[in-house]
Amino acid sequence: MRIDWKGTIIPKVKELLGSFSYRPTLRQIFYRLVAALLISNTETTYKSLSRATVVAREEATIDPLCFQDRVRSHTDGDYGYLSIDEFIDDRLDELRESPENYTRPMWYSANNADNLARKGRPLYPSNRNRQPIPSKGLRSQRLLQLYQRL
């Protein structure tokens, strides 16, 4: 069944908008239309309703500011940060400290990896293309060098 967005649904949306004493969200209108059995309760139908209402607002068939957008309003920044600079600084600090928090899996030992590397043997016998894992100290130094470039 094909939905007649322009001829049936948008006039019903306009009628529903008039019944509210406040600006509803698109989702509220969507569920009213679902309850009236005019549309199905699927993500695809919701996205189609969104597109149809965008066109209707652009054509001024319905008020361009008829819906309240609660999704994008957020106070105190994302994840509790007050600014993007504070967020970036925190992430960079975390990156700089990450070598200190790194641990090698228990089945590797620094001596084993270093001995195999000195003998020219791969650490992974089943895959001769892999290089042995350097000791933690070398890896941490290399990571620090990379992070200091940030």
C-alpha positions in Angstrom: 0.0 0.0 0.0 1.4 3.3 -1.1 1.0 6.3 1.3 -0.3 9.5 -0.1 1.9 11.9 1.9 0.9 15.1 0.3 -2.9 14.5 -0.1 -3.7 12.5 3.1 -0.9 12.6 5.7 0.2 16.2 5.6 -3.3 17.6 5.9 -3.8 15.2 8.9 -0.5 16.4 10.4 -1.7 20.0 10.0 -4.9 19.1 11.8 -3.0 17.4 14.6 -0.6 20.3 15.0 -3.7 22.5 15.6 -4.9 20.3 18.4 -1.8 20.9 20.5 -1.4 23.8 22.9 2.4 23.6 22.5 4.8 22.7 19.7 4.9 18.8 19.6 7.9 16.8 18.4 7.7 15.0 15.0 7.8 11.7 17.0 4.6 12.7 18.9 2.8 13.4 15.6 4.2 10.1 14.1 2.7 8.1 17.0 -0.6 9.9 16.7 -0.7 8.9 13.0 0.2 5.3 13.9 -2.5 5.2 16.5 -5.0 6.4 13.9 -3.8 3.5 11.6 -2.8 5.9 8.9 0.8 4.8 8.8 2.8 1.8 10.0 5.1 1.9 13.0 8.4 1.4 11.2 11.6 3.3 11.0 11.2 3.7 7.2 7.8 5.2 7.6 9.1 7.6 10.3 11.9 8.7 8.0 9.4 9.2 5.2 7.2 11.3 7.4 10.2 13.4 8.3 11.0 14.0 4.6 7.4 14.8 3.8 7.1 17.3 6.6 10.4 18.9 5.5 8.9 19.4 2.1 5.7 20.7 3.5 7.5 23.2 5.7 9.6 24.3 2.8 6.5 24.9 0.7 4.8 26.6 3.8 2.0 24.1 3.7 2.6 23.8 7.5 4.4 26.2 9.8 8.2 25.9 9.3 8.6 26.1 13.1 5.8 23.8 14.0 7.9 21.0 15.6 9.9 21.2 18.8 13.4 19.8 18.4 14.3 18.3 21.8 17.0 16.0 20.3 19.7 18.6 19.7 19.2 20.7 22.8 21.9 19.8 25.3 23.3 21.8 28.2 26.8 21.5 29.7 28.3 20.1 26.5 28.6 16.4 25.5 29.8 14.0 28.2 29.8 16.7 30.8 32.4 18.9 29.0 31.7 22.6 28.9 33.5 23.2 25.6 35.1 21.4 22.7 38.5 22.6 23.9 38.0 20.9 27.3 36.9 17.7 25.5 40.0 17.7 23.2 42.4 18.5 26.0 41.0 15.6 28.1 41.2 13.2 25.1 44.8 14.2 24.4 45.8 13.8 28.1 44.3 10.3 28.0 46.3 9.5 24.9 49.5 10.8 26.4 49.0 8.6 29.5 47.9 5.5 27.6 51.4 3.9 27.4 51.5 3.9 31.2 48.2 1.9 31.2 49.3 -0.6 28.6 49.9 -4.2 29.7 51.2 -7.1 27.6 49.1 -10.2 27.4 50.3 -12.7 30.1 51.6 -15.3 27.6 54.3 -12.9 26.3 57.3 -12.1 28.3 59.8 -9.4 27.4 62.7 -11.9 27.6 60.9 -14.3 25.3 60.1 -11.6 22.7 63.6 -10.1 22.9 65.3 -13.6 22.6 63.2 -14.5 19.6 64.0 -11.2 17.9 67.7 -11.6 18.5 67.7 -15.0 17.0 65.7 -13.7 13.9 62.8 -16.0 14.6 59.2 -14.8 14.3 57.2 -14.6 17.5 54.3 -16.3 15.7 55.6 -19.6 14.1 52.4 -20.1 12.2 52.8 -16.8 10.3 56.3 -16.0 9.3 55.4 -12.6 7.9 54.7 -11.1 11.3 57.4 -9.2 13.2 58.2 -10.0 16.8 56.5 -7.7 19.3 59.1 -5.2 20.8 59.5 -5.0 24.5 57.2 -2.8 26.5 59.8 -0.2 27.0 60.5 0.3 23.3 56.8 0.3 22.4 56.0 2.8 25.1 58.8 5.1 23.9 57.5 4.9 20.3 53.9 5.6 21.4 55.1 8.6 23.5 57.0 9.9 20.5 53.8 9.7 18.4 51.6 11.3 21.0 54.0 14.1 21.6 53.6 15.1 17.9 49.9 15.9 18.7 
